[in-house]
Amino acid sequence: MLEPTMSGSDCWWFELGGRQDTIGEDGNTALELRRLVLGVWDYIKNSGRFEADCYTLSWIGSIPGKRESRRMVTDYLLRGEDVLRGSNFEDGAFYGGWYLDVHPAGGMLDADAPNFVQTPVPVYPIPLRCLYNSQVENLLFAGRCIGTEREAFFSTRVMDTCALSGQAAAMLAAACAMWHTVPGQMTKAQVAQLRQQLLREDLFVPGLQADESANLAHEAKLTVTSVHDGRAGAPTGTMSLEEGGFVTFPGVDGTVLLSVTLHTPQTLCGTLYSAPLPNYLCPGKKIREYCWKLPAGHHKLPIQAQAGRFCTLVLEAAPDAELPLCQPLRTGFVCGKKEMPVCGEPMLEYETPESLYGAEQLVNGYIRPWGGANQWCAAPQDPEPCITMQWPQARELEQLRLYLDPELCAERPSSHAAQWQDSHKLTLYREMPAQLARDMIVEISLDGSSWEPVWEQKDNRKRLITVVLPKEQKVQALRIRFTRTWGPRPVGVFALHVV
Ligand SMILES: Cc1cc2nc3c(=O)[nH]c(=O)nc-3n(C[C@H](O)[C@H](O)[C@H](O)COP(=O)(O)OP(=O)(O)OC[C@H]3O[C@@H](n4cnc5c(N)ncnc54)[C@H](O)[C@@H]3O)c2cc1C
C-alpha cells in the first residue's frame, strides 16, 4: 500500500518485468511500467490521501531500466558464496562491495514478498575469468552482464562495480593485443603482470600487494618533514550509545584505550571483530567479547587489538552512555550508531601511536587501506609537508606516481544523497576531502642542493597523480612539496612510485 510517508527506497517495489523476457518483450514491459507509474500518480493526485493538489509530475523514464537481465556464461561464474566469503582468486582483478540486494522477481506483483533484502558483504575480488568465455576467444563482457550466478549478481550489478569491470576488461583487451594472445590463453605470468598493471592504474584488487621491484624510490634515501603522531585531535562533541554503536580503528599489537562517558553506573558490553578493511555492517572475524562494569564518569576502556587488521568494536545499547568524538585527523578511524550511522572519529589512544603513519608505508606495496591505514600522514602542525628522495648517484627518471587520500575509509554517497533516508548517511560529504592534497609542487635537484620546479598543480581533485619527469636530465634528488590541502587535515599519501 502506498502511504504518504513513503519515499526513496520505500517505493522500490514499483517494479515489473522480472519474470518476462527483458529483451524480446522489452516494449511491452515499458508500456506496463508506464501504466504502473501513471496509476501511482493518479492515486497520489486523486485518492485524497495525499496533499498533492499542487504537485506536478516532472519526469518519467522512457527506457525500462534493467536491474536484473541476462548474464553471460564465462570461464568462471562468481558465486554468492564467493561474495559472502570474499574468496581469493589468482586472477582477482577488481572488486565489489554492495550488499546481496535481493528484490522480488515479480516486483509489485509479489505483494507479499519483502520490498528488498540487503545482506552486507565484505569487499570481495572478482576474477578476470568473469569477463570472458574461452569458447569465443575475442569477446569480452563488462558491466551488468559479466559472468556471475544470480545470487552474486545481486551485488555485482551496481554501477560502481560495473564501471570497474569496464576498466579491467579494457586493460585485459589492451594486454592481449600487446601480447598477441587471447584472454583464455594468457599464461600465469601474464595474468600476474596484468594484475600489477591494474593496481598501478589504481584498480584496487583486494589483498594484492604491488610489486615494488621496479620502484626507484627504494634506491633513494626517503625522508619526510614530519609524521603524524597518531594521537587523537581536539574534542568536538559526543555520540550517544543509547541505541548501541560501533568504533573502527587500525589494529596494532597491544592495548588501545577507548574513551567513554557514563552518566550513571552501568555495564557496557561489546564484541570486537577484525577485518582487512573498515566495514561497519560486515565487521569480520570475531576476536573477543567485553563487558565492563563501570561507575559513572569518564573512562578509558582497554581493548586488546590485533595488528595487521582493522578492528571494529560493536557496542550494545547503553542508556546514559556516550562516546566522546574528536576532530577527524586520522585515516582509518570511524564510529557511528548502529542503525542510523553518524560519522565521527572516536577518541582512541594507542600505547605506541608513532607507528601508525610512518613514511615507510609510502613504499610498502599497498596503495590503499588494507589491514592498516598504509599511509604516510604529515603532522597537523607541519606548515608545508614535503617528501624528499635522494639517490646515491644522479639518475634518469621518467615518471612519478602519487596515490593520495580522498578519504578512502568512509562511505562516499552520490550527489542525490540529500534525498536519502538517514540510514544511508554514514559519511555525507558536501565538500572536498579535507586531507586530499590541493596544491603541490614537484621539484628536482641535479646537484643535490639547488631545486627547480618541474610540475605544479593547484586545486587538485584527483587521487592518482602522474607526473612525467624530464627524462634527459640526470636527477640527484626529487621532492614533493604539499602547500595546501582541501580542509583542516594534514596531507595523507598512500604510495609513491618512481620509474
Ligand atoms: C530501477 C533501477 C535502480 C537501480 N538502482 C541502482 C543504484 O541505486 N545504484 C547502482 O549502482 N545501481 C543501480 N541499478 C543498477 C545499475 O543501474 C545497472 O546495473 C547498470 O547501470 C548497468 O550498467 P551497464 O553499462 O552494464 O548497462 P546499461 O546501463 O544498461 O547500458 C547499456 C547501454 O547499451 C545500450 N545498448 C543496448 N543495445 C545496444 C545496441 N545494440 N547498440 C548500441 N547500444 C546499445 C543501451 O541503450 C544502454 O545505454 C539500478 C537499476 C535499475 C533498473
The ligand as an ORCA input file, in Angstrom:
! r2SCAN-3c Opt
* xyz 0 1
  C      15.429      0.760    -11.236
  C      16.886      0.506    -11.060
  C      17.532      1.028     -9.965
  C      18.889      0.823     -9.795
  N      19.499      1.401     -8.728
  C      20.827      1.387     -8.667
  C      21.502      2.139     -7.658
  O      20.872      2.804     -6.826
  N      22.848      2.120     -7.622
  C      23.557      1.405     -8.545
  O      24.787      1.466     -8.501
  N      22.958      0.665     -9.484
  C      21.619      0.641     -9.587
  N      20.994     -0.081    -10.564
  C      21.789     -0.983    -11.411
  C      22.609     -0.281    -12.453
  O      21.974      0.912    -12.836
  C      22.834     -1.164    -13.693
  O      23.150     -2.482    -13.348
  C      23.981     -0.572    -14.507
  O      23.673      0.737    -14.904
  C      24.290     -1.420    -15.715
  O      25.266     -0.768    -16.491
  P      25.679     -1.314    -17.914
  O      26.606     -0.298    -18.503
  O      26.155     -2.718    -17.816
  O      24.333     -1.405    -18.728
  P      23.335     -0.228    -19.157
  O      23.409      0.931    -18.207
  O      22.028     -0.888    -19.381
  O      23.983      0.273    -20.523
  C      23.847     -0.462    -21.701
  C      23.753      0.564    -22.831
  O      23.840     -0.097    -24.085
  C      22.885      0.457    -24.950
  N      22.579     -0.536    -25.989
  C      21.876     -1.660    -25.856
  N      21.833     -2.305    -27.044
  C      22.555     -1.592    -27.902
  C      22.913     -1.755    -29.253
  N      22.507     -2.800    -29.951
  N      23.684     -0.822    -29.822
  C      24.125      0.244    -29.109
  N      23.820      0.452    -27.821
  C      23.046     -0.456    -27.228
  C      21.712      0.772    -24.042
  O      20.873      1.741    -24.625
  C      22.420      1.300    -22.807
  O      22.685      2.676    -22.888
  C      19.625      0.076    -10.759
  C      18.979     -0.442    -11.864
  C      17.622     -0.242    -12.015
  C      16.948     -0.778    -13.228
*
